[in-house]
Structures are given as C-alpha cells and as structure tokens.
Amino acid sequence: MEPRSRRLPGSDGLSVHVLEWSEAGTPLVLVHGFGNEAHIWDDFAPLVAPHYRTVAVDLRGHGDSDHDPERRYDYDCHVADLEAITAALGIERLVLVGHSFGGRTSMLFAAKHPERMAGLVIVDIGPEHDPRGTTRIRMEVMQRGDGSFADPAEYERVLAHNFPAGSEGALRRMAQHELRRRADGRYERKADPAFMAGRPGASEAEGEAGERDTAKRLWDALARILCPTLVVRGAASDILSPEIADRMVDDVLQKGQLAIVPRAAHSVMTDNPAGFAEATSGFVLG
C-alpha cells in the first residue's frame, strides 16, 4: 500500500509534508521522532489504514517539510503545526501516535486539546530522559562529521551502527527517505542542520535548568490527558527508563496502559516492527 504525498500549510507560514494511507474512519496521526521522517511508519501504517484514516507527518525541519529560517523548533511550534495540519485536513477528533520528540509533542497537543483526543500512543519517551540515552545521542551527533555521504549505502551503514537492532528493511527505507542528493553528487540528510545541532540530547540543547522545566511541563501535561493512553517502551531502551514508564502509567495518566516490546531499544517500530505492531494494534484496534 503506497501512501499519498501532500503538502499542507503549517504554522508560521511554513509548508508541512504529510503521507496519507487512507481517507476513511477516525483519523490516526503518526508523528516521528528527532531526525526521522514520516516513512519511519511504513511498516505500521498499512496495518491500521483499513481501520483508520491514517496520516503521517514530516515535522518542520525534517523530511520534505520546510526548514524554518528562524530556527523555531521548540515543542510549541510543532504543536502549532499539528493544529494547522489537522485543520487543513478537516480533522477534529483523532488518535495520536508519537515517537520520541514527536511523542513529547503529542503529549502537549493532547493536554491542550483533551476534548479532541480519541486515544494517544506515546512511543518510548517520557517527561524525563534516561541519561544513558542522551549521552549516546550526543555522541552519535558528534560522530556524523559534515553529514554528507557518497551514496545511500554509506548512510545505511551509519544507521546500522546507530540502530544495531534495526530491521534491514527499515534501515534501507531510512537511508532512502532521510537523504537528498546535492549538486555535487553527494548526499546529505534532509533534517535541518540547525535542528540537529540544537538537539543532540535535550539536556545539552536546553541546559539542565531548561530540561527540568520541560520535564515539569510534560508531567503536568500528562495529568491533564483524559483519553485512553498507551505507553510503549522498548525493553532495551536507554531513553525511557522502567521507573519513568511505570510512573507515567501508574501515578499520572488517568487511563494509562504500558506495553513493553521485546528485542527493541528506543526506535521500537524499526527494531521490532512485528512486536510494535502487536502491542499498538491491540490498543488501537481493541
């Protein structure tokens, strides 16, 4: 099943790219994480498309969406883009599925618009990061050099190093869709270097005080979410700790559930696509 590609007006005068797998049913909007793009959902989206109006978004500064010349890449700007995109698509009530950075954006959207939420899936992210993961991400960003590659195969080898549990098919698609060819024949990532440099791990980008403020804001947001919410954690995640996941579900979310996906680290849907589909489909199709 091939998705339809569209460009829609976001906020701040930017254009946002989306993929649509289907147009009937309750809308289900998929939001990728830091450095990725909408095709990260290619394994999962066709499974739910027969049951939901399934849409995946390229966040600003990612994929085929516009880069922001003013570098407005904070969570509120991404929430505003989701508001603009859903308005352009005529979507009122929806299910949101967000991974990592997109998961935090989805938390804030759901807290701001509780009456619009039919359901929420938060994929391997919480109000607080496991320090192991932010250290790893920071090191990966530092090792990218000038960020250019001779061909997609070279980038795929980098991805295989950074995502050691990633499925072969998912890594190949990431290499295909996360790159664009430059005039000199080399390839570069589509993600805006300003965004990538600005978030090599939120604690470095925002500073420790800023990250504490963000964590408090996100905990407060979770407490305002009224809809059924599934927290999906990769069993080997170094971003979402077991303690934070348990606190989210047991102590804060009003209708929270937890699913732990085996043989998966932070990038759950690429590490174990079948396990992610089983955990998430059981929630959204149950």
C-alpha positions in Angstrom: 0.0 0.0 0.0 1.6 3.3 -1.2 0.7 6.5 0.7 -0.4 9.7 -1.0 2.1 12.6 -0.6 0.7 16.1 0.2 2.0 19.4 1.3 -0.2 21.4 3.7 0.1 24.8 5.4 1.7 24.6 8.8 2.1 27.5 11.2 4.5 30.4 10.9 4.0 30.4 7.1 5.8 27.1 6.7 4.7 24.2 4.4 4.4 20.7 6.0 4.6 17.4 4.2 2.3 14.5 5.1 1.7 11.0 3.9 -1.9 9.6 3.7 -2.5 5.9 3.6 -6.3 6.1 3.8 -9.1 8.7 4.0 -11.9 6.9 5.8 -12.5 6.3 9.5 -11.4 8.0 12.7 -8.2 9.9 11.9 -4.9 8.4 13.3 -2.0 10.8 13.0 1.6 9.5 13.3 4.4 11.8 14.5 8.0 10.7 14.1 11.0 11.5 16.4 14.2 13.5 16.3 16.0 13.3 12.9 13.5 10.9 11.3 10.6 11.5 8.9 7.1 10.1 8.0 8.3 7.0 6.3 9.5 5.6 9.6 5.9 4.4 10.0 5.9 2.4 6.7 5.7 -1.0 8.5 2.9 0.1 10.8 0.7 2.4 8.8 -0.7 -0.1 6.3 -1.8 -2.4 9.2 -4.1 0.3 10.6 -5.1 2.0 7.4 -8.1 -0.3 6.8 -9.5 0.8 10.1 -8.4 4.4 10.5 -7.8 7.5 8.3 -4.1 7.1 8.6 -1.8 10.1 8.2 2.0 10.6 9.0 3.6 14.0 9.3 7.1 15.3 8.5 7.8 17.7 11.3 9.1 21.1 10.3 12.8 20.8 9.6 12.5 17.1 8.7 11.8 15.0 5.7 10.1 17.0 2.9 8.7 19.7 5.2 10.1 23.3 5.1 13.1 24.2 7.2 12.4 27.2 9.4 14.8 30.0 8.5 14.2 31.5 12.0 15.0 28.1 13.7 11.7 27.9 15.5 11.9 24.2 16.6 10.6 24.2 20.1 7.7 22.0 21.1 5.1 24.7 20.9 5.9 25.3 17.3 5.4 21.7 16.5 2.1 21.6 18.4 1.0 24.7 16.4 1.9 22.8 13.2 -0.2 19.8 14.3 -3.1 22.2 14.9 -2.7 23.7 11.4 -2.3 20.3 9.7 -5.4 18.8 11.3 -7.4 22.0 10.5 -6.3 21.7 6.8 -7.3 18.1 6.7 -10.6 18.8 8.4 -9.7 16.6 11.4 -11.4 17.3 14.7 -11.3 14.1 16.9 -8.2 11.9 16.4 -5.8 9.3 17.7 -2.2 10.5 18.0 0.8 8.2 17.9 4.1 9.9 18.7 7.6 8.6 19.0 10.4 10.3 21.0 10.4 14.1 20.2 7.1 13.5 18.4 5.8 11.8 21.5 6.5 14.8 23.6 4.8 17.0 21.0 1.9 14.6 21.1 1.6 14.8 24.9 1.4 18.6 24.8 -1.1 18.6 22.0 -3.3 16.0 23.8 -3.1 18.1 27.1 -4.1 21.3 25.2 -7.0 19.6 23.3 -8.3 16.8 25.6 -11.8 17.1 24.0 -10.3 16.2 20.6 -8.4 13.1 21.7 -9.9 9.6 21.0 -6.6 8.0 22.0 -2.9 8.6 22.5 0.1 6.3 22.0 3.4 7.5 23.4 6.3 5.6 22.0 9.5 5.3 24.1 9.6 8.8 25.6 8.6 10.4 28.9 8.8 13.7 30.7 12.4 12.8 31.8 15.1 11.2 29.7 17.4 8.4 30.9 20.8 10.0 30.9 22.3 7.0 29.1 20.3 7.8 26.0 21.1 11.5 25.9 24.8 10.7 26.2 24.5 8.2 23.3 22.6 10.6 21.1 25.1 13.4 21.8 28.0 11.1 20.8 26.2 10.0 17.6 25.6 13.6 16.5 29.3 14.4 17.2 30.4 11.5 15.0 28.4 12.5 11.9 31.2 14.8 10.6 30.0 17.1 7.8 26.8 15.0 7.5 27.4 14.1 3.8 27.6 10.6 2.2 28.8 9.2 -1.0 25.6 7.3 -1.5 22.6 5.9 0.5 24.5 2.7 1.2 27.1 4.6 3.1 24.4 6.2 5.2 22.7 2.9 5.7 26.0 1.6 7.3 25.9 4.5 9.7 22.3 3.7 10.6 23.2 0.1 11.2 25.8 1.2 13.7 23.4 3.7 15.4 20.4 1.3 15.3 22.0 -2.1 15.9 18.6 -3.8 16.5 17.0 -2.1 13.4 15.4 -4.4 10.8 17.1 -4.5 7.4 14.1 -3.2 5.6 13.6 -0.3 8.0 17.2 0.8 7.8 17.1 0.7 4.0 14.0 2.9 3.9 15.5 5.3 6.4 18.6 5.6 4.1 16.3 6.2 1.1 13.9 8.7 2.6 16.1 10.7 5.0 18.6 11.8 2.3 18.6 14.2 -0.6 21.2 14.5 -3.3 23.3 17.6 -3.5 24.5 19.5 -6.6 28.0 18.0 -6.1 26.6 14.4 -6.3 27.0 13.6 -2.6 24.0 13.0 -0.3 23.0 14.9 2.8 20.3 14.4 5.4 17.1 16.2 4.9 16.8 17.2 8.5 17.7 20.8 9.1 21.3 21.0 10.5 20.1 23.8 12.8 17.6 21.5 14.4 20.1 18.6 14.5 22.8 20.8 16.1 20.2 22.3 18.5 19.1 18.9 20.0 21.9 16.4 20.3 20.2 15.4 23.5 17.7 17.8 25.1 19.7 18.3 28.3 22.6 19.8 26.3 20.3 21.9 24.0 18.1 23.4 26.6 20.5 23.3 29.5 19.8 21.4 32.7 17.5 24.1 34.1 15.6 24.2 30.8 15.2 20.4 30.8 13.9 20.4 34.3 11.3 23.0 33.3 10.4 20.9 30.3 10.0 17.8 32.5 7.7 19.6 34.9 5.6 20.9 32.0 5.3 17.4 30.5 4.4 15.8 33.8 1.7 18.4 34.2 0.5 17.8 30.6 0.2 14.0 31.2 -2.0 14.7 34.2 -4.5 16.6 32.0 -4.8 13.9 29.3 -8.2 12.3 29.6 -8.2 9.8 26.8 -7.0 6.2 26.9 -3.2 6.3 26.6 -0.7 3.6 25.7 2.9 4.0 26.7 5.1 1.7 24.5 8.6 1.0 25.8 11.4 -0.9 24.1 12.7 -3.5 26.5 16.3 -2.4 25.9 15.5 1.4 25.7 18.1 3.8 27.1 15.8 6.8 26.7 12.6 5.8 28.6 13.6 4.1 31.9 11.3 1.5 33.5 10.8 3.8 36.5 9.6 6.7 34.4 7.3 4.5 32.3 5.7 3.0 35.4 5.2 6.4 37.0 3.5 7.7 33.8 1.1 4.8 33.7 0.5 4.1 37.4 0.6 7.5 39.0 -0.1 10.2 36.4 -2.1 9.2 33.4 -5.8 8.8 34.1 -6.3 6.0 31.6 -2.8 4.7 31.1 -1.5 1.3 29.9 2.0 0.1 29.4 3.3 -2.2 26.7 6.9 -3.5 26.7 8.2 -4.6 23.3 11.0 -7.3 23.4 14.0 -7.1 21.2 13.7 -3.4 20.8 15.6 -0.3 22.0 14.5 3.3 21.6 13.4 3.0 18.0 10.8 0.4 18.8 9.0 0.4 15.4 12.2 -0.2 13.4 13.9 -2.5 15.9 10.9 -4.9 16.2 8.2 -3.9 13.7 6.1 -7.0 14.4 6.3 -6.6 18.2 5.5 -2.9 17.9 2.5 -3.7 15.6 1.2 -6.3 18.0 1.5 -4.0 21.1 0.0 -1.0 19.4 -2.6 -2.7 17.2 -4.0 -4.4 20.3 -4.6 -0.9 21.8 -5.9 1.0 18.8 -7.9 -1.9 17.3 -9.1 -3.4 20.6 
